Each structure stands twice: as C-alpha cells, then as structure tokens.
Amino acid sequence: MHAQARTARAVDVARTTSKKQKHHSQRAVSARAAATSETTTSVGVRIGSASVKGTVRKQNEDRFSTYAPKTKPEDGTPSLIASVFDGHGGKAVSEWLRENLNEFILGEWKQADFPLDALRTACLKADQVLVAPQEGFFASFGERGVGGSKCGSTAVIVALYEEGGSKRLATANVGDARILLVRDGKALQLSVDHVPDDEAERKRIDRGNPNLRQSLVKFTEGSWRVGGVLALSRAFGDSFLKESGRFEGIGEKNADYGSGFGLNAEPDCYIEQITAADSWVMLSSDGLFENPERGGGGGWTNQEIADFLTSAPADAEPETLAKELIAQAVAKGSTDDVTVQLLRL
C-alpha cells in the first residue's frame, strides 16, 4: 500500500474533554442542526453518521451515503458501501454523488475482474457525467457541469466484501476527505490527501502544462491552489478547471498537454483485509482535521481519533460518537461543514 496512506500519525497525549467542554460542544452541534443516521448491516457492522453545517456557507454542502442490503449478497457484490462527499461551490455535485455513485460502483463491480478496477472506473465514469454539457438553465450560459462549472466535491468510499472466506475493505478517495482504519488502537490512513500542497501533485499537474513559464498551480491565501483558486488537486465536477476535450494533445508531437488545469477525479484505491485487530473505520470530510491552512481547522489528528474511538464504551452508539467527534471539532474552531461516518466492525 502507498506509504503515505499507511502512515499512522501518533500523538503523545490523548485528547481529554471536561464536562464543561463537552456540554459546550454538544450545544454547538445542536445549534447547527446535525443530520444523523444509524443502521446495522447484514454482516453485523454498525454504522452511525452525522453531518453539521459550518459557519461560512448558507447551506451544508456535505453529503453521506450508505448502501447496506438487508440480506448478504450472493453475487460477490459488496455487503456495504459507505461514502462521504465534501461539496464546494454548491451542493449539486455532492448531492448527485449521493444519489448516483453507488449505482455506478455496483454496475462496474459486476463487470470488473478486480474491485479496485470497479471503484476507479465508477469514479471516472461518474465524473464524465458531472462535467458534461448540461441542459436547461446552465446550458443557456454555455456552462458545463452539474450545478455549474464551479461546483465540485471530494469523495471517500469504502466497500466491504468477502473473498476467499475473509472480509476485505476496498477504498477509494478523490480529494482531501479521509478514511481511517483503527487497528490495535492505531490509526491507519487508507486515503491520500489530494492537495496541491503535495509537491508530487503539483508536478503531475504541470506535466500537462503547455506553457512552462506559467505554472498551473499558484501559492495564494496561504496554500497552493490549482488555477490560483482551488485548494484541491483532484475532485469531482469543477469543469472550469478540467479539459474541454477539444484541444487535447496540442503543441509538440506526442505531447501530453491538455486544455485544463490538471484537475481530475482519478481516485487512489486500496484493499485491506479485515482482521480481528480491526475495530473501527471512519470516513470524514476535511473539516474534522487539523488543517487550518486549507480551511476547517477541526483540530483532530488521526491518532487522537483512534484513541477516542478505542476508549469508547463497548455499547456506545456509532452515531453518538460521530456527533461527539464533530462537536469537539466545532468547539476547537472548525468553520467548515463537518461530516463523519463510523463503522463499528
């Protein structure tokens, strides 16, 4: 597995919360009208979700999705698909992904030889739909893309399935939302933060740049941004930063130049075998984490989250814990929308 995705971020001191802090954080979440849900799957995984609107937007642009058939599938398809979508520039793309991406995944799963191929192809095909020329209102302005050309979303996806008598977790991510697996009390990040702050991502983007005198990534407002505006290097939607399909390959013969800004929806995908040492899987938008330089500033580190979940009572409801994670992020100063899905294995 990718070394960056497998590195646990250890901390020396576990987070503690006084009764006064907990009361304050709970009030903060209730004031933002949390959306929640809880369910138990056919294979005994308990799922709890919560989502809270931030303070900088008029509406919550995050969405989450859970696919959990009542009976265990016999055709090799997943017994569970859970996803979190962190929208920007409106809710249209994250809403579309919530309503449609599972269908793409299941369709590709039945045809692909490998689960990772299914996840990758599903993400790319979904993005083709999202950035296509639209009909109706937006078509009159010549805009491409569901919700307009500046509407987009990140995504984290996990699919639980069985192979050879063992449980496996296939993961995919596009953007900077995260997937954590808690194993023996340690946090394993099963996703890669797709941000232009990553030098490898900046180099990837500029490989398709026909004008090397002018980088496609600019440092502004304290972070690197694609086109000087977007603090993500991969995302669904955002058609104004993607290739139009009309002028690709221009310039030198066989050059890999494009008409866009290097943004794509190519996911990083991994498979992890689930063992008895695995207790939790968490999916979250970036507003939960310690990344104030790119918005959010929720303060949590990966290992602090693992410590929090490991110390929770055995009968604690995943939804309750998801709400408390968000509440503490809000109390720490998160201004972003925050969404958490917890899977108790």
C-alpha positions as CSV (number, residue, x, y, z in Angstrom):
1,M,0.0,0.0,0.0
2,H,1.1,3.6,-0.6
3,A,3.5,4.6,2.2
4,Q,1.8,8.0,2.7
5,A,-1.6,6.3,3.1
6,R,-0.4,3.7,5.6
7,T,1.4,6.1,8.0
8,A,-0.3,6.4,11.4
9,R,0.1,9.8,12.9
10,A,0.9,9.1,16.6
11,V,0.5,11.7,19.4
12,D,1.8,11.5,22.9
13,V,-1.1,12.8,24.8
14,A,-4.7,11.6,24.2
15,R,-7.5,14.2,24.0
16,T,-9.4,14.7,27.2
17,T,-12.7,16.6,27.5
18,S,-14.1,18.1,30.7
19,K,-17.8,18.1,31.4
20,K,-18.0,21.8,30.7
21,Q,-16.2,21.4,27.3
22,K,-18.5,18.5,26.3
23,H,-21.6,20.5,27.2
24,H,-20.4,23.4,25.2
25,S,-19.5,21.2,22.2
26,Q,-22.9,19.5,22.3
27,R,-24.7,22.9,22.2
28,A,-22.6,24.0,19.3
29,V,-23.6,21.0,17.2
30,S,-27.3,21.2,18.1
31,A,-27.3,24.8,17.1
32,R,-26.1,23.8,13.6
33,A,-28.8,21.2,13.1
34,A,-27.0,17.9,12.7
35,A,-28.2,15.4,10.2
36,T,-27.8,11.9,11.5
37,S,-28.4,8.2,10.7
38,E,-27.7,4.8,12.2
39,T,-28.1,1.3,10.8
40,T,-26.8,-2.3,11.2
41,T,-25.8,-4.2,8.1
42,S,-26.5,-7.8,7.1
43,V,-22.9,-8.7,8.2
44,G,-23.2,-7.1,11.6
45,V,-21.4,-3.9,11.0
46,R,-23.0,-1.0,12.9
47,I,-22.9,2.4,11.1
48,G,-23.5,5.8,12.5
49,S,-23.4,9.1,10.6
50,A,-23.6,12.8,11.5
51,S,-23.2,16.0,9.4
52,V,-23.2,19.6,10.6
53,K,-23.2,22.9,8.6
54,G,-20.2,25.2,9.0
55,T,-20.4,28.9,9.7
56,V,-19.1,30.2,6.3
57,R,-21.8,28.9,4.0
58,K,-25.6,29.3,3.8
59,Q,-26.1,25.6,3.5
60,N,-24.4,22.3,4.3
61,E,-22.7,21.2,1.1
62,D,-21.5,17.8,2.6
63,R,-23.5,14.6,1.9
64,F,-23.1,11.0,3.0
65,S,-24.4,7.7,1.7
66,T,-24.8,4.2,3.0
67,Y,-25.7,1.2,0.8
68,A,-26.5,-1.9,3.0
69,P,-28.7,-4.6,1.6
70,K,-30.9,-6.4,4.1
71,T,-29.5,-9.8,3.1
72,K,-25.9,-10.7,2.4
73,P,-25.3,-10.6,-1.4
74,E,-24.6,-13.9,-3.1
75,D,-23.2,-12.4,-6.3
76,G,-19.9,-11.1,-4.9
77,T,-21.0,-7.5,-4.7
78,P,-20.4,-5.5,-1.5
79,S,-22.4,-6.1,1.6
80,L,-21.8,-2.4,2.5
81,I,-20.8,0.7,0.6
82,A,-20.3,3.9,2.7
83,S,-19.3,7.3,1.4
84,V,-18.8,10.9,2.4
85,F,-18.9,13.7,-0.1
86,D,-17.5,17.2,0.7
87,G,-19.0,19.6,-1.7
88,H,-17.9,23.1,-2.7
89,G,-19.4,25.8,-4.9
90,G,-22.8,24.5,-4.0
91,K,-24.4,21.2,-3.1
92,A,-25.3,19.9,-6.6
93,V,-22.3,17.7,-7.2
94,S,-22.2,16.1,-3.7
95,E,-26.0,15.6,-3.9
96,W,-25.6,13.9,-7.3
97,L,-22.9,11.6,-6.0
98,R,-25.0,10.6,-3.0
99,E,-27.9,9.7,-5.3
100,N,-26.0,8.1,-8.2
101,L,-22.4,6.9,-7.3
102,N,-23.5,3.6,-5.7
103,E,-25.2,2.6,-8.9
104,F,-22.1,3.2,-10.8
105,I,-20.0,1.2,-8.3
106,L,-22.3,-1.8,-8.3
107,G,-22.6,-1.8,-12.1
108,E,-18.8,-1.8,-12.5
109,W,-18.3,-4.3,-9.7
110,K,-20.3,-6.9,-11.6
111,Q,-18.2,-6.5,-14.7
112,A,-14.7,-5.8,-13.4
113,D,-12.1,-8.5,-12.7
114,F,-10.9,-6.7,-9.6
115,P,-12.7,-4.5,-7.0
116,L,-10.2,-1.7,-7.4
117,D,-10.8,-1.5,-11.1
118,A,-14.5,-1.2,-10.4
119,L,-14.1,1.7,-8.0
120,R,-11.7,3.5,-10.3
121,T,-13.9,3.1,-13.4
122,A,-17.0,4.1,-11.4
123,C,-15.4,7.3,-10.3
124,L,-14.1,8.3,-13.7
125,K,-17.4,7.5,-15.4
126,A,-19.4,9.4,-12.8
127,D,-17.1,12.4,-13.3
128,Q,-17.7,12.3,-17.1
129,V,-21.4,12.8,-16.4
130,L,-20.8,15.5,-13.9
131,V,-18.6,17.7,-16.2
132,A,-20.7,17.1,-19.4
133,P,-22.5,20.0,-21.1
134,Q,-25.8,20.5,-19.3
135,E,-29.3,21.1,-20.5
136,G,-31.7,23.7,-19.1
137,F,-30.8,26.8,-17.2
138,F,-27.0,26.3,-17.2
139,A,-26.9,25.4,-20.8
140,S,-28.0,29.0,-21.7
141,F,-24.7,30.3,-20.3
142,G,-22.6,27.7,-22.1
143,E,-21.5,26.1,-18.9
144,R,-20.5,22.5,-18.4
145,G,-21.2,20.6,-15.3
146,V,-23.9,19.6,-12.8
147,G,-24.6,22.7,-10.7
148,G,-22.5,24.9,-12.9
149,S,-18.8,24.8,-13.9
150,K,-17.5,25.8,-10.4
151,C,-19.5,23.2,-8.4
152,G,-17.5,20.2,-7.2
153,S,-16.9,17.7,-4.5
154,T,-14.4,15.4,-2.9
155,A,-15.3,11.8,-2.0
156,V,-14.2,8.9,0.2
157,I,-15.7,5.5,-0.4
158,V,-15.3,2.1,1.4
159,A,-16.8,-1.2,0.1
160,L,-16.9,-4.2,2.4
161,Y,-17.0,-7.6,0.6
162,E,-15.9,-11.2,1.1
163,E,-13.3,-13.1,-0.9
164,G,-11.9,-16.5,-0.1
165,G,-13.7,-16.6,3.1
166,S,-12.2,-13.4,4.5
167,K,-13.6,-9.9,4.8
168,R,-11.9,-7.2,2.7
169,L,-12.3,-3.5,2.6
170,A,-11.8,-1.7,-0.8
171,T,-11.3,2.0,-0.5
172,A,-11.2,4.9,-2.9
173,N,-10.7,8.6,-2.4
174,V,-10.8,11.8,-4.6
175,G,-9.7,15.0,-2.8
176,D,-8.8,15.6,0.8
177,A,-11.5,13.8,2.8
178,R,-10.1,10.9,4.7
179,I,-10.6,7.2,5.6
180,L,-9.1,5.8,8.8
181,L,-8.9,2.2,10.0
182,V,-8.3,1.6,13.7
183,R,-6.2,-1.5,14.1
184,D,-4.9,-2.5,17.6
185,G,-5.7,1.0,18.7
186,K,-3.5,2.7,16.0
187,A,-4.8,4.9,13.2
188,L,-4.1,3.8,9.6
189,Q,-4.9,6.3,6.9
190,L,-6.4,4.4,4.0
191,S,-6.6,7.5,1.7
192,V,-4.3,10.1,0.2
193,D,-4.8,13.8,0.7
194,H,-5.1,15.1,-2.9
195,V,-4.0,18.7,-2.4
196,P,-1.6,20.9,-4.4
197,D,0.4,21.4,-1.3
198,D,1.8,18.0,-2.2
199,E,4.8,18.5,-4.5
200,A,4.1,15.3,-6.4
201,E,0.6,16.5,-7.2
202,R,2.0,19.9,-8.4
203,K,4.5,18.1,-10.7
204,R,1.7,15.8,-12.0
205,I,-0.4,18.8,-12.9
206,D,2.4,20.8,-14.6
207,R,3.3,17.8,-16.8
208,G,0.3,18.7,-18.8
209,N,1.0,22.4,-19.0
210,P,1.9,23.6,-22.5
211,N,3.2,26.9,-21.0
212,L,6.0,26.1,-18.6
213,R,6.6,29.8,-17.9
214,Q,3.3,30.0,-16.1
215,S,2.5,27.3,-13.6
216,L,-1.0,25.9,-13.4
217,V,-0.7,25.9,-9.6
218,K,-0.2,29.1,-7.6
219,F,0.6,29.9,-4.0
220,T,-2.1,32.2,-2.6
221,E,-4.0,32.7,0.6
222,G,-1.5,30.6,2.5
223,S,-1.7,27.4,0.4
224,W,-1.1,26.1,-3.2
225,R,-4.2,26.3,-5.4
226,V,-5.0,24.9,-8.8
227,G,-5.6,27.8,-11.1
228,G,-5.0,30.0,-8.1
229,V,-8.4,29.2,-6.8
230,L,-8.9,25.6,-5.7
231,A,-7.1,24.0,-2.8
232,L,-7.6,20.5,-4.2
233,S,-5.7,18.7,-6.9
234,R,-8.4,16.1,-7.6
235,A,-12.2,16.5,-7.3
236,F,-15.4,15.5,-8.9
237,G,-17.0,18.3,-11.0
238,D,-15.3,21.7,-11.3
239,S,-15.5,21.5,-15.0
240,F,-13.9,25.0,-15.4
241,L,-10.6,23.5,-14.3
242,K,-10.8,20.4,-16.5
243,E,-10.1,19.5,-20.1
244,S,-12.7,20.5,-22.6
245,G,-12.0,17.6,-24.8
246,R,-11.5,19.9,-27.8
247,F,-7.8,20.9,-27.7
248,E,-6.0,17.9,-26.1
249,G,-2.6,17.0,-27.3
250,I,-1.9,20.3,-29.0
251,G,1.7,21.5,-29.3
252,E,4.6,19.2,-29.7
253,K,4.1,15.8,-31.3
254,N,3.1,13.2,-28.8
255,A,3.0,15.8,-26.0
256,D,0.7,15.1,-23.1
257,Y,-0.7,18.6,-23.0
258,G,-4.2,19.4,-22.0
259,S,-6.6,22.4,-22.2
260,G,-7.5,22.2,-18.5
261,F,-5.6,22.9,-15.2
262,G,-4.7,19.3,-14.4
263,L,-7.6,18.7,-12.1
264,N,-9.1,15.2,-12.4
265,A,-11.2,12.6,-10.5
266,E,-8.6,9.8,-10.6
267,P,-9.0,8.0,-7.2
268,D,-6.4,6.4,-5.1
269,C,-7.7,2.9,-4.4
270,Y,-6.6,0.2,-1.9
271,I,-7.7,-3.1,-0.5
272,E,-7.2,-4.0,3.2
273,Q,-8.0,-7.4,4.7
274,I,-10.1,-7.0,7.8
275,T,-8.7,-8.8,10.9
276,A,-9.7,-9.4,14.5
277,A,-7.5,-6.5,15.4
278,D,-9.6,-4.0,13.4
279,S,-12.3,-2.2,15.4
280,W,-13.4,0.9,13.5
281,V,-13.5,2.5,10.1
282,M,-14.1,6.3,9.9
283,L,-14.9,8.4,6.8
284,S,-14.8,12.2,7.2
285,S,-14.8,15.4,5.4
286,D,-11.7,17.6,6.0
287,G,-13.4,20.0,8.4
288,L,-12.8,17.5,11.2
289,F,-9.0,17.6,10.9
290,E,-6.1,19.7,11.9
291,N,-5.6,21.7,8.7
292,P,-6.4,25.4,9.3
293,E,-4.2,26.4,6.4
294,R,-6.7,24.9,3.9
295,G,-9.9,25.7,5.8
296,G,-11.7,23.7,8.5
297,G,-9.4,23.7,11.5
298,G,-11.2,21.0,13.4
299,G,-8.1,20.1,15.4
300,W,-8.3,16.3,15.4
301,T,-5.3,14.2,14.3
302,N,-5.6,10.7,13.1
303,Q,-4.2,9.1,16.2
304,E,-6.4,11.2,18.5
305,I,-9.4,9.9,16.7
306,A,-8.2,6.4,17.1
307,D,-7.7,7.0,20.8
308,F,-11.1,8.5,21.2
309,L,-12.8,5.5,19.4
310,T,-10.7,2.9,21.2
311,S,-11.6,4.3,24.6
312,A,-15.4,4.4,23.9
313,P,-17.6,2.0,25.8
314,A,-18.5,-1.2,24.0
315,D,-22.2,-0.2,23.9
316,A,-21.6,3.3,22.6
317,E,-23.6,4.0,19.5
318,P,-21.6,5.0,16.4
319,E,-24.0,7.9,15.7
320,T,-23.4,9.3,19.2
321,L,-19.6,9.1,18.8
322,A,-19.8,10.7,15.3
323,K,-21.7,13.6,16.8
324,E,-19.2,14.0,19.6
325,L,-16.2,14.0,17.2
326,I,-18.0,16.8,15.3
327,A,-18.9,18.6,18.5
328,Q,-15.3,18.7,19.6
329,A,-14.2,19.9,16.2
330,V,-16.7,22.7,16.4
331,A,-15.5,23.6,19.9
332,K,-11.9,23.7,18.6
333,G,-12.9,26.3,16.0
334,S,-13.9,24.4,12.8
335,T,-15.8,26.7,10.5
336,D,-16.2,24.1,7.7
337,D,-19.1,21.7,7.1
338,V,-18.2,18.5,9.0
339,T,-19.4,15.0,8.2
340,V,-18.4,11.8,9.9
341,Q,-19.4,8.1,9.2
342,L,-18.3,5.5,11.7
343,L,-18.3,1.8,11.0
344,R,-18.0,-0.4,14.1
345,L,-16.6,-3.7,12.8
